[in-house]
Amino acid sequence: MILGYGRPELVVPESHRLRPLVEEHADIVLVDLGKYLDLSQAEADLAIVLGGDGAILRAANHMGYRQVPVLGGNLGRLGFLADLSPAELVAAFPKVCAGEFRVAEHLMFECTVVRGADAPGGGEVPHKRLGLNETTIQQGLPFTMVEVHLYVDGELVTTYSCDGLIVSTPIGSTAHNLSAGGPILRKDLQAFVISPISPHTLTNRPVIDSADRVYEMIVRQPQDSTAVVVDGEVLCGLAPGDRVRIQRAAAQFRLVEVAGHGYYRTLREKLGWGGSNVRRA
C-alpha cells in the first residue's frame, strides 16, 4: 500500500515519484492519498506512509486491528516514526524488498468512554478508539483547571488539579508527553506514562506503570469544553461521571526498521542532542 496524509502539494508528487520504483519490486494493491479509506481489510505485506508522524498515526488508526508493517517517508518536520527522508526511502526500499530489515512491534491501546459506569450493568460505551500515541483529557474555553481522578486497576492513585492529563505509550512519549515535561520511554517498553499538564502542585512527578494494567480517568465536574483527545483528534466531550478507560490493545503497531537508523540516533538528531557543551581545542 502507498498511503499519504497531510499536505497534498508534498504527498502527491512524492507518491508519483516513488511509484515506478515500487512497481519494480512489488505489486501495489492500494493507494490512499488523503481519502481516509478503511484499510482494515487490505491484503498487503507493507505500507509505505508518506507525510509525517501524524500521517503514520492516521494510517495505524485506519488499519485497525490488522496492522501492516509501516515504512515511513518523512515529508514533515521531526519525523520520529516517519524516519526516512525521501532519498533514504528510495535507497532503502529495494533492500526492504530483499528482506534486509526488521519489524519492531509497539504497544497500542484502546480508549473507551464508559457512561453511567456506576449504574447496574456497568453503563454504556458511546465511544471507543484504537490509539498509538496517547489519550489526553483537556480543558477548552474558559481554560479553567480541571480535576482528574486517576485509577489504576480500580484503585484511586491521586487527583490532579491541572490543565489536562496525558496517558501515553512509549511511542507517544516523544510527543505531547515530552512537551508537558514527561519522560522519554524507549519505544519497545511495555508501559504507560501518566503526565499532568501544568499541575497546580509542587510535588508533581510523572508516573510510569505496566501496560498490563487498566487506567481510568474521571472528571466529576467537567465543563462543556472538557474533552477526550486520542492521538491529537477529539474523541468526545465528557459528561459527569464518565470513565475514560485506557488499556493495552490486542493489535500492535508494526514499524519497519532499516540499518543505520537506530533509536538513539533518531532521538539525538530529531531532538538536537548536541552532547557536551565543553569547548574543544
C-alpha positions as CSV (number, residue, x, y, z in Angstrom):
1,M,0.0,0.0,0.0
2,I,1.1,3.6,-0.7
3,L,-0.5,5.9,1.9
4,G,-0.2,9.7,2.2
5,Y,-1.8,12.1,4.6
6,G,-1.0,15.7,5.1
7,R,-0.1,18.5,2.6
8,P,-1.2,17.2,-0.9
9,E,1.3,19.5,-2.6
10,L,4.1,17.4,-1.0
11,V,2.4,14.0,-0.7
12,V,1.0,13.6,-4.3
13,P,4.2,14.5,-6.2
14,E,6.3,12.2,-3.9
15,S,3.9,9.3,-4.4
16,H,4.1,9.8,-8.2
17,R,7.9,9.8,-8.0
18,L,8.0,6.7,-5.9
19,R,5.5,4.6,-7.8
20,P,7.8,3.4,-10.6
21,L,10.4,2.4,-8.1
22,V,7.9,0.5,-6.0
23,E,6.5,-1.3,-9.1
24,E,10.0,-2.6,-9.9
25,H,10.0,-4.6,-6.7
26,A,6.4,-5.1,-5.6
27,D,2.7,-5.1,-6.5
28,I,0.7,-2.1,-5.4
29,V,-2.7,-3.2,-4.2
30,L,-4.0,0.1,-2.8
31,V,-3.2,3.9,-2.9
32,D,-4.8,6.3,-0.5
33,L,-3.6,9.9,-0.6
34,G,-5.8,11.6,2.0
35,K,-9.1,9.9,1.3
36,Y,-9.0,8.1,4.7
37,L,-10.1,4.7,3.3
38,D,-10.8,1.8,5.7
39,L,-7.6,-0.2,5.5
40,S,-8.6,-2.9,7.9
41,Q,-9.4,-5.4,5.1
42,A,-6.5,-4.6,2.8
43,E,-4.3,-7.5,1.8
44,A,-0.8,-6.1,1.8
45,D,2.6,-7.0,3.1
46,L,3.9,-3.5,3.6
47,A,2.5,0.1,3.8
48,I,4.7,3.0,2.7
49,V,3.3,6.0,4.5
50,L,4.3,9.5,3.2
51,G,3.9,12.6,5.3
52,G,5.0,12.9,8.9
53,D,4.3,11.2,12.2
54,G,0.7,12.4,12.0
55,A,0.3,10.5,8.8
56,I,1.5,7.3,10.4
57,L,-0.9,7.8,13.3
58,R,-3.8,8.1,10.8
59,A,-2.6,5.0,8.9
60,A,-2.3,3.0,12.1
61,N,-5.9,4.0,13.1
62,H,-7.3,3.2,9.7
63,M,-5.6,-0.2,9.6
64,G,-7.4,-1.0,12.9
65,Y,-6.7,-4.5,14.3
66,R,-4.9,-5.7,11.2
67,Q,-1.7,-3.8,11.4
68,V,0.5,-4.0,8.3
69,P,4.2,-3.2,8.7
70,V,4.9,0.5,8.0
71,L,7.8,2.1,6.2
72,G,7.7,5.8,6.9
73,G,8.8,8.6,4.5
74,N,9.2,11.9,6.2
75,L,7.8,14.9,4.4
76,G,7.2,16.8,7.6
77,R,9.5,18.3,10.3
78,L,10.6,16.0,13.1
79,G,9.7,12.5,11.9
80,F,10.3,10.2,14.9
81,L,8.2,7.4,13.2
82,A,8.5,8.6,9.6
83,D,12.2,8.5,10.0
84,L,13.4,8.2,6.4
85,S,13.9,11.2,4.1
86,P,12.7,10.8,0.5
87,A,16.2,10.0,-0.7
88,E,16.7,7.5,2.1
89,L,13.4,5.8,1.3
90,V,14.4,5.4,-2.3
91,A,17.7,3.8,-1.3
92,A,16.1,1.6,1.4
93,F,13.1,0.2,-0.5
94,P,14.9,-2.3,-2.7
95,K,16.7,-3.6,0.4
96,V,13.5,-4.0,2.3
97,C,12.0,-6.0,-0.6
98,A,15.2,-8.2,-0.4
99,G,14.5,-8.9,3.3
100,E,17.1,-6.5,4.7
101,F,15.0,-5.1,7.5
102,R,13.4,-5.9,10.9
103,V,9.9,-5.3,12.1
104,A,9.6,-3.8,15.6
105,E,6.2,-4.2,17.3
106,H,5.0,-1.4,19.6
107,L,2.2,-1.0,22.1
108,M,-1.2,0.2,21.1
109,F,-4.1,1.0,23.3
110,E,-7.9,1.1,23.4
111,C,-9.5,4.2,24.8
112,T,-13.1,3.5,25.9
113,V,-15.5,6.1,27.3
114,V,-17.9,4.4,29.8
115,R,-21.0,6.5,30.5
116,G,-23.0,5.7,33.6
117,A,-20.3,3.4,34.9
118,D,-21.8,3.3,38.4
119,A,-25.2,2.1,37.1
120,P,-26.2,-1.5,37.3
121,G,-24.6,-3.4,34.4
122,G,-21.6,-1.1,34.2
123,G,-23.0,1.6,31.9
124,E,-22.9,2.0,28.1
125,V,-19.9,2.6,25.8
126,P,-20.7,5.5,23.4
127,H,-17.1,6.0,22.2
128,K,-14.2,3.6,21.6
129,R,-11.0,4.3,19.8
130,L,-7.7,2.4,18.9
131,G,-4.7,4.6,19.5
132,L,-0.9,4.7,19.2
133,N,0.4,7.8,20.9
134,E,-1.7,9.0,23.8
135,T,-5.1,9.8,25.4
136,T,-5.4,13.2,26.9
137,I,-8.2,14.9,28.9
138,Q,-8.1,18.6,28.0
139,Q,-9.9,21.6,29.1
140,G,-11.1,24.2,26.5
141,L,-12.7,27.6,27.0
142,P,-12.9,29.1,29.6
143,F,-9.5,27.4,30.2
144,T,-10.0,26.8,33.9
145,M,-8.3,24.0,35.8
146,V,-9.8,20.5,35.7
147,E,-9.8,17.9,38.5
148,V,-8.9,14.5,37.1
149,H,-9.2,11.4,39.3
150,L,-6.8,8.7,38.2
151,Y,-7.4,5.0,38.9
152,V,-5.1,2.0,38.2
153,D,-6.8,-1.4,38.3
154,G,-9.7,0.2,40.1
155,E,-7.6,1.7,42.9
156,L,-7.5,5.5,43.3
157,V,-4.0,6.8,42.7
158,T,-4.5,10.5,43.1
159,T,-6.5,13.6,42.0
160,Y,-4.8,16.0,39.7
161,S,-5.7,19.7,39.6
162,C,-4.2,20.7,36.2
163,D,-4.9,21.9,32.7
164,G,-5.1,18.3,31.5
165,L,-3.8,14.7,31.9
166,I,-1.9,12.6,29.4
167,V,-1.7,8.8,29.4
168,S,1.0,8.0,26.8
169,T,2.6,4.9,25.2
170,P,6.3,4.8,24.7
171,I,5.8,5.7,21.1
172,G,3.8,8.8,22.2
173,S,6.4,9.7,24.9
174,T,8.2,12.0,22.5
175,A,5.0,13.8,21.5
176,H,2.6,15.6,23.8
177,N,4.1,13.9,26.9
178,L,7.5,15.3,26.2
179,S,6.2,18.8,25.6
180,A,4.4,18.6,29.0
181,G,7.7,17.7,30.8
182,G,7.2,13.9,30.8
183,P,10.0,11.3,30.4
184,I,11.1,9.6,27.2
185,L,10.4,5.9,27.2
186,R,12.2,3.6,24.8
187,K,9.8,2.5,22.1
188,D,9.8,-1.2,22.9
189,L,8.9,-0.8,26.6
190,Q,5.6,-2.3,27.6
191,A,4.4,0.6,29.8
192,F,2.3,3.7,30.0
193,V,3.4,7.1,31.4
194,I,0.9,9.5,33.1
195,S,1.9,13.1,32.9
196,P,-0.2,16.1,34.1
197,I,-0.3,19.3,32.1
198,S,0.6,22.4,34.2
199,P,-0.4,20.8,37.5
200,H,-1.2,23.1,40.4
201,T,1.2,21.4,42.9
202,L,4.9,21.5,43.8
203,T,5.1,17.7,44.2
204,N,4.1,16.5,40.8
205,R,6.0,13.7,39.2
206,P,5.1,11.7,36.1
207,V,4.1,8.0,36.8
208,I,5.3,5.0,34.7
209,D,3.5,1.7,35.2
210,S,2.9,-1.6,33.4
211,A,1.0,-1.8,30.2
212,D,-0.9,-4.8,31.6
213,R,-2.9,-2.6,34.0
214,V,-6.1,-0.7,33.3
215,Y,-6.0,3.0,33.7
216,E,-9.2,5.1,34.2
217,M,-9.7,8.9,34.4
218,I,-12.8,10.5,35.8
219,V,-13.7,14.2,35.7
220,R,-16.6,14.5,38.1
221,Q,-17.5,18.1,37.2
222,P,-16.5,18.7,33.6
223,Q,-17.0,21.9,31.7
224,D,-18.8,21.9,28.4
225,S,-15.4,22.1,26.7
226,T,-13.8,19.2,28.6
227,A,-12.8,16.6,26.0
228,V,-11.1,13.3,25.4
229,V,-8.4,13.6,22.8
230,V,-6.8,10.5,21.2
231,D,-3.7,10.9,19.1
232,G,-4.5,14.6,18.5
233,E,-8.2,14.1,17.5
234,V,-11.1,14.9,19.7
235,L,-13.0,11.7,20.6
236,C,-15.8,13.2,22.6
237,G,-16.8,15.6,25.3
238,L,-17.2,14.4,28.8
239,A,-20.4,14.1,30.9
240,P,-20.2,14.0,34.8
241,G,-19.2,10.5,35.9
242,D,-17.8,9.3,32.6
243,R,-14.9,6.9,32.9
244,V,-12.2,7.2,30.3
245,R,-10.6,3.8,30.3
246,I,-7.2,3.0,28.7
247,Q,-5.8,-0.4,28.3
248,R,-3.5,-2.5,26.1
249,A,-5.0,-3.3,22.7
250,A,-4.7,-6.7,21.0
251,A,-3.2,-5.0,18.0
252,Q,0.4,-3.9,17.9
253,F,1.9,-1.2,15.7
254,R,4.5,-2.7,13.3
255,L,7.3,-0.4,12.2
256,V,9.9,-1.4,9.6
257,E,13.4,-0.5,10.7
258,V,16.4,-0.4,8.4
259,A,20.1,-0.4,9.1
260,G,21.7,2.9,10.2
261,H,18.5,4.3,11.9
262,G,18.8,3.3,15.5
263,Y,16.7,4.5,18.3
264,Y,19.2,6.8,20.0
265,R,20.4,8.2,16.7
266,T,16.8,9.2,15.9
267,L,16.5,10.9,19.3
268,R,19.8,12.6,19.0
269,E,19.2,14.0,15.5
270,K,15.5,14.8,15.9
271,L,15.8,16.5,19.3
272,G,19.1,18.2,18.6
273,W,21.0,16.4,21.4
274,G,24.4,18.1,20.9
275,G,26.3,16.2,23.5
276,S,28.8,18.0,25.7
277,N,28.8,21.8,25.8
278,V,32.5,21.8,26.7
279,R,34.6,23.6,24.0
280,R,37.3,21.5,22.4
281,A,40.6,23.0,21.3
